[in-house]
Amino acid sequence: MKYALIGCGRIAINHIKAVIKNQLEFVAVCDIVPENMTALLQKGGLEKDTSIRHYTDYRKMLEENEIELVGIATESGIHAEIALYCIDHGVNCIIEKPIAMSIRDAEEIIRRSEEKGVKVAACHQNRFNLAVQELRRALEAGRFGKLSHGSIHVRWNRDENYYTQAPWRGKWASDGGALMNQCIHGIDLLRWMLGDEVEEVYGQTRQQFHDYLEAEDVGMAVVKFRNGAVATIEGTTNVYPRNLEETLYIFGEKGTVKLGGKSTNNIDVWQFADETEADAQNRGLQEQTSNVYGNGHSSLYADMIQAVQENRKPYVDAVAGRNALELVLAVYKSQKTGLPVRLPLTDFASTEMTGEFSK
């Protein structure tokens, strides 16, 4: 399958590794800074591959090459613009999170991809973590019984150096804050595990230590689900002195699970009323990862390739990307209005938060 990567920043090496592992035909790479392309290919051990063409304009890249699949790993604020252009040109897309910065753009990605018969995957790769997959199987098998509640805690550290590396970070138009950038993976898992259908969100966000940003560095929320479950979200980049944990709890009448580690890659607690032989093995499961991004990109790519070949929806489709985005934007809207927010959100964008912390 002919592949191109658009955007060569911090996360792009995970896409390169996934491309190599899945033996895609790497046709072209694109970034507005030529040096970024060179550095990335060198990092991925592909600097001697002269068949990979370099572009600073993704439109020209699509015009000059036959491409079946693109990875979009640019700054968040232009994900939707690039994705919609690719969709209009019949190219399947893997879009880094968040899928867009507004509900309207996310809905348009879904609508146009369905209209054109193009596959879109949202890059919520933690759904493929071994621990997450085990939890999902237990949920789908009904082992929790009635769900009571759950929570996600993303307790990470991002210092000024991280933000100066890429000036688009922490801005409302191009990124959002801790909830949108760092915590959206955990927020995606929480929503997915507790039934997806959210009724109401009440949230509070703050900018405590990162006054050189526009957006929040800590956010808290209470989420009410249609099935009666409730949940809490805690997301921050204020943990001293380094990343602490990303922890997901799910509580049901017949089961309790806690996923931990740096990015929900370990099973810390695994208790069910209907004990099985496999349960003993699951307790203490630890998936080794080299960084907080985990190992899921390769699995997400493998699934996307199959989805295109089999003409089915990807495991993590555009609707999943929209749902995670919606929950973050609902917390933002609640902070802005001081009121609970009913879902579905029909129209809200991160740029509506402009000036929130400069009062």
N, C-alpha and C positions, 0 to 999 in steps of 0.2 A: 504494500500500500504506500503510495507516494505521500510524503509527509513534509510539512514545513513548520518551523517554530517562529512565532512572532513575540519578541520581547526576550531580552537576555539578562535579566536581573538576578536577584538572590535565589529565587526558587527555580530558575531555569535549568540548573544542573540536574534536578530531579526528573525533569522532562527528558533531558538528554539520556540519562540512565535508562529511563523507561523505553525510549526509542530504540536504544541499542539492544536491550533485553528482549524486546518484542520484534526485533529484526525488521523494523520499518525501513523503507527506502527514503533516506534523509535527503530531500531535494534542495531545500533552501532554508536560510535563517535570515531573520529580519530584526533590525534594531535601529533607532534613529542615531545612535552613537556607534560608528563602525568598530571602535576598539572593544566594545562590549561583546561583539560577535566573535572576534578573534580570541579574546580572553576565555569566553565560555567554551568554545570548541577545543581550546588547549586544555582546559580543565577536564573536559570529557574525553580527552585523548583522540580527538578527531581533527587536530590541526593540519594533518597531512592529507586529509581527504579533500582533494581538489574538485570532486563532483558536487560538493555542497556550495550552492551559489549564495552570495551575500547581497542583501538589499537593505536600503534605508526607508523604502516605501512599500508597504504590504500590498497596495493596489497594483503596483508595477510587478511585484513578485507573482501575484495571482494571474496577471495578464500574460506573463511570459512563461509560465510553467503549468503543467497539468498536475494539480494537487488534489488529493482526495481527503486528506485530514490535516487540520492545523491545530497546534497548541497555542493558546493565547495566554501569554504570561507577562503582559505589560503592566503598567500602573493601572490600578482598579478603575479609575475614572473613564478610561477609553475601552474597557472590555466590551461594552455593549455596541459601541460604534463599529469596532472591528468585527465583532461576531455577526452583526447584521449584514455587513458588507460581504463577509464570507458566505453566509447563508444564502444571500441573494445570488451569489455566484456558484451555488450548488456544492459548497465545500463543507464537509462535516467538521464540527468544532469540539475541542476540549477547552473549556474556559476556566481559568483559575478563579478562585473565589475572590470577592463576591462576583456573581454572574453579571451584575449591573449595579448601579448606584441609585436607581429609582425603580419603583414598582412598575411604572409605565414601560420602561425599557425591558425589564425582565419579562413582562407579559408579551411584549412585541417579539422578543426572541422566541418564546414558546409558539406564538401564533404563526410567525413567518417560517419557522423550521418545520412545523407541521404542514403548512401550506405547500412548501417546496420539497417535502420528503427528505429533509436533511436531518442527520442525527446530531444532537447536542448533548454533551456530558458536562456537568458541573464538577469542578475538581475538588470534591469533598472526599479526599483519598482515605481519611481515617475510617470510613465505613468498611474498608477492606482490612483493617487491623484484625489480627487473629482473635483478640479478646472481644472486639466489637462484634465480629461474626458469630462467636459463641453465644454472646448475649442475645443477638438477634434471633438465633435459632431457638433459644429457650423461650423468648417472647412469642414467636410464631407458633410454638408447640403448646402455648397456653400454660406454661409451667408456673407463671407468677400468679395465676388466678386473676382476681380483680386488682387492677393497678391502684395504688394509693397515691404515691407521689415520687418525685425524682428531683435531681439537682445536677447542675454542672458548675464546676469551679475551675476556672483557668487562671492560675496564679503564676504569672510570668514576669520577666524583667526586660525592659527595653530602655536603654540609656540614650543620651543625646547623640552619641556616635552613630547609633543605628539610624536615627532620623536624618542626620546630616549626610549619610551615605546616599540617600535618595530623597531629594527635597519635596517630592510629591507626598511623602508619608505624613499622616496626621492632619491632612487638609480635607475639608468637607467635600470639595468637588472631585478630588482625585483618590481619596482613601477612606475617610472617616477615622474613627478612633479605635481604641482597644477592642471594643465589641465587634466592629466590622472587620478589622484586619486580623487580629490574633485569635479572637474567641468564636468566630463564626463556625469553625469546624465543630467545636463542642456544642454550640447552639443547634447546629444541624443534627447532631446525634441525639440530643435531648428531645427535640421535636419529633424526630423519626421514631424514637423508641416509645414515646408516650402517645402515639396515635395520630400524629401529624395535624389533627384538626384543633386549632387554637381558637378559643372564644374571646379571651380578653388578656391584656398585658398591662401591668403597671410597673414603670421603671423610673430609676433615678440614675443620672450619670454625673460625674464630676471631673474636673481637671485639677488634680492635686499637686503634682510635681513637675509636669511638663508644660510650663507656661509659654514655651516657644512654639507650641503646636496650636492648631485651631480646635482640635477635637478632644474627646474625653480620654483619660487614662484609667478610669475605673467606672464600671457600670453594674448596677444591681437591678433585678427584676423579679416579679412574681407573675407566673403564667398559669392561666386557667384553661384546661382542655375540655373539649366537648364531652369526652367520655367520663368526666368527673374528676380526673386526676389533676393535681396541682404540681407546680414545679418552681424552683428558684434558679436564677442565673447569677453567677458572680464572675466577672471578668475584669482583669486588670493587668497593666504592665508596670505596676508599682512595687513589685516584690523585691526586697533587698536580700542579698546582692545579686542573685541570679534566678533563672527559672526554677520554680518549685514543683509545680504539678499541674496536670490537667486531669481532673477526677470527675467521673460520672457515676451517680447513684441512681438505682431504680429499686423501688420498694413495692411489693405486691402482697396480697394476703397469704401466698404460699411460697414466696421467694424474696431474697435480698441479694443484690449484686452491687459490688463497687469495683469499677474499673479505674486504675490509677496509672502511675508512671508519668513521664514527661508529657505524653500525648495519648492518653487512654490506650496504652499498649500492654498493660499488665492487668491480670485479674487479682485483686486484693481480697475480695470477699465473694464467695459463691455458695449460697445456702438455699436449698429447695426442700420442700416437704416430700417430694417424690424422688428420693435419692437414687441416682443411677451410677453405674460403674464409671462412666466418663466424667462424673463430677469430681472425683478425687484427682483426676488428671488436670482438670480445668483449674482447680485451686492452685494458686501459685504460678499460673501461666505467665511467662514474661517473654515478650517479643523484643529482641535486641534491635535497636535502631541507632543510626549514627547521628541523628539530629531530631529536632522536634517535629519535622515534617513526616517522620515515619517511613514506612516501606510501601505505602499504598499506591504511589503513582504508577508503578509497573503493572499492578493488578488492574487499576482503573483503565490504563491504556489497553491492556489485553481484553478487557470486557468491551471497550469501545470498538476495537477492531472486529470482535465477534458480532457486536450489535449491527455494524455496517454490513458485514458478510451475511448475517442471518435476517437482515431487515427487521430488527426488533428494537425496542427502546433500550438505551444504556441503563445499567443498574442504578447509576446516579444521574438522572436525566435533568433537563432544564427546569422541570417543575420542582424538583428537589432543591435546585439552586435558588429558585424564586422563593420557596418556603423559608429557607434559612435567611435570605435577605429580608423577607417580610418581617420576621421576628425581630431582627436587629432594628429595622426602621420603626417598628412599633414601639420599641423601648425608647428610641430617639424622640418619636412624636410625643410619647408620654412625658418625657423630660421637658419638652418644649411647652406642652400645654398644662402640665401639672395634674393631668387627669388619666384615669385608665383609658386604654384604647381598645375598641372593639375590632375584631378581625372578621372578614378580610379587609386589608387595607386596599383602597381603590387607587389612591394616588398620593405618594409621598416620596420625597427624594432626600438624600443626605444633605444636599445644598440648602434645604429649608432650615438646617441647623446653624447656618452661617451667623456668626456673632454671638452664639449661645454663651461662650465663656469669656467674652470681652466686655461684659457689662460692668 
